[in-house]
């Protein structure tokens, strides 16, 4: 983890009963909410050891700067043999994640870890928290008005915190490991066929949202990926599009990937060019202000489509289900943005559609 550990120079002096003053340079550092000190040399050696070399302030300050660089390069060294307090380590953990995750993810993690602090206290040592206590915390959360999905996210955030502390050698085990369980909501989705999405697009009255529906169903793009996709990412000659970070946005986990453009989507993009208010983006919608599909329930009624739980995410999953029937699962995982993690694609994103049932039964 990348932490800012500050080291500063002080002096300490004491006088022995036998007489004689000793003054030594002390490097002070604030680690995990508690100050620690390290003797780096003598300004005035003890009376019995006056022969020992003395150190100037300039040399002591140079050593402090070296120590600061070393500790920031290897922060676990500063905490070696000590378990930090929960509040102090959470602050370091969130500061480290700030540069690696999206702001929304960081906000969710902060909320979850604040709940952890409310339960155990900011001054509780990490290695003193046991699995039974985390199980009791989870049970208490489930008794509140929080949904099961929210509680699961809290446990995942806590597990990530302890997993990092375990890697840093600051605790003996991860007390939240294995307690999140499977996401029950992952199975709560419906396969949406291509004819259904065609009717949705035809019934949609906002051009940018029409394109967003097409990108979700035919390219398996996430909501944010569709909103931020620029025209420059369309590789017309290769019939592909590139999902990559931009100046003000980055895809989930910062992964860049190339996705094939199927014929229906290719024809749609050729026909529907740049539009306001954001002509440089394929959808033309403003990602900062656009929230959700306008009047989704009414849209489903106009299109004669049974309403399904997640307007865009179910389309993404339906696209991946179709791809999995035609292409190797390794390719589908890469196009989905899961990298080499084919288990995630297979477990959470694929479904058996009606066409498969009919084909297996020998029906037209």
N, C-alpha and C positions, 0 to 999 in steps of 0.2 A: 504494500500500500504506500502511496505517496503522501507523506505527512510533513507539515512544517514544524520542525522541532527547533526551538530557539535556545541558544546557549549564550550566557553572558558571564562576565568576569566580576568576581568580588574578592575581597580579602577577608581572612579570618585570623584573629590573633588571640592568643591565650598566654597566661603567665603561670608557670608551674610553682608549686609551693616552695620548691627549693630555690626559686628565683630564676630569672632569665625569661625574656620575652621571645615568643615564637610567632612569626607571621607567615602565612602561606597563601598562595593563590588558589582560588576555588572556582571551578567552572560550574555554574548553576544551570540546570535545565528543567523545564516544565514538561513532565511526561505523564500522560494518563491522569491529568488533574492533580498531580502531586509533584512538588519540587524535589529534585535530587541534586546532590553535589558530588563533585569529583576533584580531588586534589591534583593539581598539575605541576606544582613546584613551590619552592620556598622563596619568599622575599627576604626573610630573616630566619635561618635555620635554628633548630633547638640548641640550647647552650652546650650540650654534650657533643653536638655534631656541627659545630661551627665551620668545620672543614668542608661541609657539603656545599655544592655550587648554588649560587643564588640565581634568580631569574628576574629579568627586567619586565616592566609592564608591557613593552612592545612584544617581547617573546611570548608572554602569557596570552596576550590578545591573539597572536598568530595561532597558538595552539588551540584556543577556543574556536577560532574560525575553522580550523581543520577538523576539530571534533564535531562541530555543527554539520559540516559537509558529510562526514562519515555517517553520522546518525541519520541524516535525511536520506542518504543512499541506502542505508539498511536500518529502517526504523525499528524492526524487531529487536535489534541489539540493545536499543535504549530501554526496552521493556523486558529484557531477558530475565527470567526468574521471577517476574512479577506479573500478577494478573491485574489488568487495569480495571477501573470502575466502569460500570455499564454506561453511564452518561458520557464519560470522557471518550470511551472507545466508539460509541455511536457517532459522536461528532467527527472523529477521525474517519470512520467508515463512510459517512455521508459526504465528507469533503473529497474523499478519494473517488467516489462514484459520480460526483457532479460532472466530471469531464468525460465520463464513459457512457452515461445513460441519458435518455430523454428527460426533459424537465418534468413531464407528467409522471414518469416512473420514479424520479427522485422524490417528488411530492408524496406519492403513494408510500414509498419506503419510509419517509420521514413520519408520516401519520402512523404507520404500523409500529415503528420503533418507539414512538412516543407512548403508544399504548403499552409497550413492553416496559418502559421506564415507569409508567404509572402503576404497573403491577409490582415491580420488584424494587423500585427506587433507583435514583441516579448513582448512589454511592455503593451499590451492591457490586461485589467483585464477580467478574465473568465466570471464573472457574468454580464459584460457589453455587451456581444455578444448575439444577439437575433435571433430567427428563421428566420425572414425576411432577415437578413444579410447572414445566411447560405444558404438560397434559392438563393440569388443573387450570392453567391460564386459558387454554383453548376451550375447556368446558365452560369456564366463566364467560368467555366471549360469546359462545353460542347461546347463552341464556339471555343475552342482551338483544337489542333490536337489530343487530348486525346480521347480514345474510351469511349463509354458509360459504359463499364465494369470497366474501370480504374477510372472514375469519381465516380462510385458506391462504389468502394473500398475506395476512399478518404473519402466519406461521412460516411462510416461504421467506419473507423478509427477515424474520428472526433467525431462520436457518442459515441464510446468507451471511448474516452478521457473525454467527458463531463459526461458520465454515471458514471465514477469513481469519478469525482469531485463532482457530486451530492451525491454519497454515502458517500463521505468524508465531506459533509456539506459545500462545498466551493462555490456552486452556487445554484440558486433557481430552475433551470430547465435545461433540456437537449435540446439546440436549434437545434440539428441535428436529434432528434428522429423522426423516421418515414419518413425521407426524402430520404433514400437510394432506396426505392422501391424494387420491385421484380427483381431478376436477369434474364434479358431477354435472356441471353445466355444459361440458364439452359435447355430450351426447344429445343435448337439447337443440337440435337444428334439423332443418328439412332440406332435402335435395330439391333444387329448383331447376327444371329442365330448360333447354334452350328455347323452345316455343313459348314457355311461360315468361322468360326474361324478354323475349321479343315483344310480347304484349305489354309488359311493364314499360319498356322503352317507348313504345308507340303511344302509351297513355300518359307518359310523363310530360309535363308542360314546361319544364326548365331544361334548355339544351345542355348546359353543363352537367346536370344530374343524369341526363341520358347517357352521356359519355362515361360518367363515373360508374353507372350500372354495367355498361359494356366492358370496361376495364376490369371490373370485379369478376364478371362471369366468364370472360374470354381470355383474360391474362392473369387471373388469380391475384390481382393487386390488392393490398390492404387499403383501407380508407385513406390514410395519410399519404401512401405511395401514389394513389391515383390523384389526389389533390395537388401534390407537389411535382407531378411528372411534367417536365418541360418538353416542348416540341423538339428541342435539340437532342433529346434522348431517343427519338424514333429513328431507327436505322432502316430507312426505306428499302434500300437495295437488298439487305439481308433478311428483311421481314422479321425484324427483332426490335425489342425496346430494352433500354438499359435503366435499371433502377440503381441510382447512385446518389451519394451525398451532394447537396447543393450548398450555396453560400450560407443559407439560413435554415437548413434542415438536413437531417441524416436519417436513413432508414433504420429499422429495428436492428439493434446490435451493430449498427454501422456497416452491415454487409452490402456489398455491391453484387448485383447479379444481372444476367441477361435472360430475357424471357421471349419465347417465340410469339410472333403475332399471327394468329390463326386467320384464315381468309375473311370470315365475317367482320372481325375487328379491323383488319387491314382496309377493307372497303369502307367501313364507317369512318375511319380516321382520314382517308383520302377525301371523302365527301364533306366532312365537317371540319373546316379549318379553324384558325384562331378566332376567339370571341372575347368580348368584354365580360367582366372588368379586368381580367388578367390574360391578355392575348398571348403572352409568352408561355402560358401553361396549357396543357392539352385540354383540360376540363374548362378552363376559363373562369373558375371559381376562386374566390379569395380564401386561402386556407385559414387565415386568421379569424375570419368571421363566419364561415360556413360551418354549421353544426351537424345537421342531419338531413335526410331526404324530406322534402316538404310534403306533409300530409300523406304519410306512407299508407295508412289504413285506407284512405280515400283512393289512393293510387291503385291499391290492390283490388278494390271494388270496381273501379273503372276498367281495369285490365282483366277482370274475372279470374284472378289468381288468388288462391288461398293464402291468407296472410301467414308469414313465417317469422320466427323470433328475431333474427338479426338481419336487417335489410341488405347490408353489403357483405358481411362476413359469411353468411350462408351461400351467397353467390360465389365467393372465393372458394369455399369448400366444395361446392358443386363442380366448379371448374377442375379442381384437383382430382375429384372422383372420376371425371371423364378422362382426364389425362392418364390416371393410373390404369385404366383399362386398355390403353393404347401404347404406353411407353414404359420403360423400366422405372421402377420406384426410385432408383437413385437419381434419375433425371428429374422426376417429378419433385423430389425433395429439394433439389437445387433450384428449380424454377419457382418453388414456393418460398424460397428464402430460408430454408431450414438447414442449408449446407449439407453435411454428411449425416445429419441426424434423421435417418429415415424412420426411426421409431415414432417420432413426433408426428410425421406426416401420416403414417399408417394408423396410429391410435386415435388421433384427434380430428383428422381432416377428411377421411374417406368414409363413404357409405355405400350400401348396396342400393342401386336405383331400380326403378320399376322395369326398365328395359332388360336388366339382368334376370329378374324373376321370370319375365315373359320368355326370354330366350332359353332359359333352363327348362321351362315347361313346354317348350316347343310351340308356343303361341305366336301369332303374327304381331 
